[in-house]
Amino acid sequence: MANNKKYTYNSDPLDELLEKLNSGDFVDQSMHEFSNTVNDTVRGYNNARRRTGTSSRYQRSTYSTVRPRIKADVEVASFSSRYDQIIASLSNIVYDSYPQGKRDGYQQAIERYIELTKQYKNNLLHVEEQVSDDLLTCSQKMNTITIDGYTQGYYDALTMVKKVLHNSKLARLRELSNSLK
C-alpha cells in the first residue's frame, strides 16, 4: 500500500488525470474526447476547491471592495500625446467605494502624481523613476505587521499610476506601429 501514491496523500483529480495520461489510458480516445475529459476534470477540480474553501473549518476572512478603475470611456480613448493620456487617466479614476482611510491615501497619491506629471511634462522618465522609488518604499511599509488604510490606499494608487504610465507607453508604441504600416 505504501507504493501507491493514492494512499500516501490525499490525491486530487488533477493528479489522477496526470497518472492516467502517463499510463496511456487515453490512447483510445479522440482529441475531442480527451479535451472534454481534461476540461471536465479541471472544471470539477475548480468547483470542488471553491466548495471546500468556503465550507472548511477555518475560513479566510477576505476584505473585498471594488478596486479603483479608470472610467471606461477615458481608458479606450485616443490622445494626442502621452502626457494628455496620463493626465486624463489619473484625473478619471473612480474609487468611490473605497473605505475612507484608503480613499484618503489613494487620493493623496493620485493628486501628487498629477502635479508631478504636470511639472515634468516633457520628461516623464522622471515620473516613472519616482513611482518606482515610492513603490519600493511603500512596499517595505506594506510588509510590516501593522499597516493603516491610508498606506494601503497610497500603495494601491502607486500601482495604478505605474499601470497608467506603462499603458501610455504601449499606446504610443501601438500608434507608432500603425503609422509605419
Order of alpha helices (4+ residues) and beta strands (2+ residues): alpha-alpha-alpha-beta-alpha-alpha-beta-alpha-alpha-alpha
